[in-house]
Amino acid sequence: MTSLPVTVLVVAKAPVPGMAKTRLAEAVGPDTAADIAAAALLDTLDAVAAAPVIGRVVAMTGDLDAASRADEIRSRLADFTVIPQRGTDFADRLANAHADAAVAAGPQPVLQIGMDTPQVTAALIVRSAGALLTAPAVLGMATDGGWWLLGVHSPTDADVLRAVPMSRDDTGAITLRALRETGIDVILIDELRDVDTVDDVAAVREVSSPDSRFARATAGVGG
């Protein structure tokens, strides 16, 4: 298959015990939560690596040396261009990551995802990238009211994120409205469930590959 002229950008945080998945850690402990986060990140990176796209970038924050599965993550990142996150808050870091990805991988459209949806597949990434090539923007809503995927053609389109309050149950709706109010037409992609708390684990595991790292790391967690 010919590579799609799209860069997939993964925004990631090093899964350090005590700093990763703190709400999940309340139920399973910091070490297990960090291991689950690492598994989710690795599954996400595998899906992106398998997708035929021109660019693959990871915007990383945190101390990878202290992270769970650090060696495995570092090995997987060898197939990606890794850039540091920069900005005063999460919204700024997201917008800046779009700009930095365009510099690192070229000026093609950027499809950005996080590391909290390990059920994502290469096929879904390809379908989302294909949709982005036919529309000004694509947005994948999350079941908690946020969003898990955003694709835009220019980093300036992602600047709307700087005024969007993050990690709220209306973040997705506000993001969609902000894009449309700037004249950007948006195609909605599949809604997915993020892994944030122990209540999310079983539901995400059910739609993940049984051979995935996430499925193995969460065996017996969350019912």
N, C-alpha and C positions, 0 to 999 in steps of 0.2 A: 504493500500500500504506500502511495506517495505521502510524504510527511505534510501535515497540514501547516500552513503558515501562521502558526499561533504559538505563543510562549505560555506554558503552564507554570504558574507561580504558586509555590507552597509557602504559606506563612506559618512558621513553626517556632516552638519554644523547647529548648532542651529539657527533656523529662528528668529533672533533678528531684530526688525525694525531698518532700517538704515544701516544694515550690510548684510541683506539677499536679494538676487535677486535685486541688485542695478540697473541693466539695466531695469528690469521690473518696478522697483519703479519710474523710470523717467516718466512712463506713468500713473501709478495707485497710486503712493504714497507709502511711506515706510511701513505703517501699513498694507495696503492691500497686498503689495508684500510679506511681512513676513507671513501673514495669508495664502496666496497661497502656499508659500514654506512649511509651516507647514502641509497643507493639502496634498501636494505632498509627503512629508516624511511619513506621517501616512499611506497613501495609499500604498506606497512602502513597509513599514513594515508589513502591513496586507498581502500583496502578499507573502512576504518571510515567514511570520508565517504560512501561509496556505500550503506552499510547504513542502513535506515530505523529509527533509534533516536532516543529523545528527547534523550539527552545524549552529548556527545563531549568527553572531557577528555584532555589530555596532561600527565603529571607529568614535568617535564624537569629534568635536571641537566647541568652542564657549560657551557662557554663557547660559545654558539652563534655568536658573532661570529668565532671561530677555526675553525669547523667546515667540513668539506667540504660543498659545495652549500648554503651558509648562506642565500643569498637565496631559493633554491627552497624550502627547508625553512620559512623564515620566512613565505613566501607561503602555503604549504599550511597552516601553523598558524593562519592567519587564520580558518579554518573550525572551530577548536577553542577550548575554554576551556583556557588553559595555566596550570598551577600549578607552583610549585617543589617539588622533592623535599626532604624533611626527615627527619632521623634519623641515628643514630650508625653504623648499618650497613645493608646492603641489606635485611635482613628488616624492620627498623624502617621504612625508607623505603617498602617495599611496603605494610605495614599502615597507615602514616600517609597514603599516597596514597589508599587506600580511604576513609578518614575525610574527607580534604580534598575528594575528588571528590563525596562526598555533600553537602558544604556548597556546593560550587561549582555543581553541576548539579541538586541536589534529592535527596530521600530514596529514589528508586527503586533497585532492585537494580543492582549494579555488576559488569560483566564486564571483567576486567583481562587485558590481553595485553602482550607485550613488543614489541621491534622486531627480533627475531632470526628471525622466521618470515615472510619476505616472500611466501611462497606462500599465505598466508591470503587468503581471498576474502570478499566481502560476503555471499555465500550461506552460508558456514560461520559467519560472525559471526551472521547472522540465525538460523540453526539452533541455535547455542549459546545465544543470547539467549532463544529460544523454550523451550529446555530449562530454562533458569534460571527462567523464569516458572512452570514446573510442578514444580520441585524446590527444596529448600533451598540447594543448591550444585551447581556443575558444575566439573569439573577436566579439563584437557587435558594428558595426559602428553607428555613429549618423549622421543625415542628414546635420549637420553644419560642417562636416569634422572631428569631434572628435570621441570619442567612449563612449558607455554607459555601456559596460560589458566587463570584462576580466576574463577569467578562466585559471588558471595554476595549475600544480601539485606540484610545490615546490616554496617556497618564493624566492629562488635564480633565478627562471625564471622571477619573477617580478622585479628583479634588473635592467632589461633593461629600465624600466620606468625612472630611475634616469637621463638618458641622453636624454629623450624625452621632447621637448618643449610643454608645456600644453596650453590649451585654444587658439589654433590656428586652422585655417581651414585645416591644413594638419596633425594635431596631430594623427588622426586615421591611416593615411597612413604611417607616420613615426613609429608609434608603431608596425604596422604590419610588416614593413620592419625590425625593430630592432629584433623582435622575430624570424623572418625567418633567419636573418643573424647569429643568435646564434645557428641555427640548430633546432629550435622549429617549428614543423609543426602546422599550425593554421587552425581551422575550423571557417568560418564566420557564425555568427548567425544573426537573423533578425535585420535590420536597424530600429532604432527608432528615433523619434524627441525629443530633449531636450526642456525643458521649460526654456528659458533664457530671452526672450523679450516678449512684448505684442503681437507681430506677431505670436508667437508660441502657444499662449494660445488656440485659437479656434481649431487649427488643432489637438492638443493633447486632448482637451476636446471631440472632435468628436469621437476619438477612445478609450475613457475612459468609464467606466460604468457610466450611468446617475445618479446612486445612490452614486457615489464615493464622497469623500470629495472634491477632486479637481474640479469635475463638479459643485458641489454646491458653492464652494468658488469663482469660476470664472464665475458664471452666469452673463451675461451681460458684461463681459470683453472680449475685443478682437474681437468683432463682433459676 
